[in-house]
């Protein structure tokens, strides 16, 4: 038991950025690949306003000239490029950047959640390990209780129901022990899925309670909601630009074989085009984009409200756990005093070695109970780090 307390005392404080350390190389590789994909998607979207250069070749046959069918070859290269789209080019590039920021924040959130889950599993592993130690002590006390009940039953001082009750308690404790061992394997497997490592208690960290301002500032849910709102605002301007006049310049170079008399076999065309779409759905399209912006602003407001409530809930639960630890420590001191008294009575021949052993085990169980409360406290705080970058 002392060893676990010493280990706990040596734990450093866990910050949100350290949660990445729990992820397996495969998960880190996956998130890096997703980030690279998002970056390439941003680059693609930023350049999507540039029209492609078109290369073409055409072979045709005509009987326009006497003498039968004559083949003609035509080669051309050309481009038609929009140079003004009512702000659409500028806002298109801005929208690509906005979507990339949103993708990065989403990946950061996924990493934080996975890292926090791994840290929580490690705490649950420790809690299950301690619970196994506690129930083994309980079984040891049950065996002592059975021994006492059997002696009293043989002496005719107790009925069989007392002995049956003691035996049932031991059986239930053994079944609970088997279940805890199975739970330990489940937690180990879940932890290895995320980290690709065996759970080790030395990898635990004491979780530092973030301030309210820090939690709200680093909250990934708020960050994503903010970026989503900004993205919707930019997209509304992209939609509006679709219905404004646009100006395009065009150029095409063409070379043909067997050109007609008094015509060039190579020539260039230039063009200037001004266009403006008129659509019966323009009003609906603009209104939907506007409503998307309104909805995203309301969602951001709701996320702020939820984040504040989440923080308050964790703070209150931590305070309740602190009170549990306080009362458990008070009980621990009472056990220590009782154990001291029992030792003195044992030396005086007034108490048996079994009385002493039961109290020693009960004190150890109380110490484990306090440690389990502390683990519950760490897990509660970890819930905040699930949504922090």
Secondary structure, 3 states (H helix, E strand, C coil): CHHHHHHHHHCCEECHHHHHHHCCHHHHHHHHHHHHHHHHHHHHHHCCCCCCCEEEEEEEEECCCCCCCEEEEEEEEEEEEEEECCCHHHHHHHHHHHHHHHHHHHHHHHHHHHHHHHHHHHHHHHHHHHHHHHHHHHHHHHHHHHHHHHHHHHCCCCCHHHHHHHHHHHHHHHHHHHHHHHHHHHHHHHHHHHHCCCCCHHHCCEECCCCHHHHHHCEHHHHHHHHHHHHHHHHHHHHHHHCCCEEEEEEEEEEECCCCCCCCCEEEEEEEEEECCCCCCHHHHHHHHHHHHHHHHHHHHHHHHHHHHHHHHHHHHHHHHHHHHHHHHHHHHHHHHHHHHHHHHHHCCCCCHHHHHHHHHHHHHHHHHHHHHHHHHHHHHHHHHCCEC
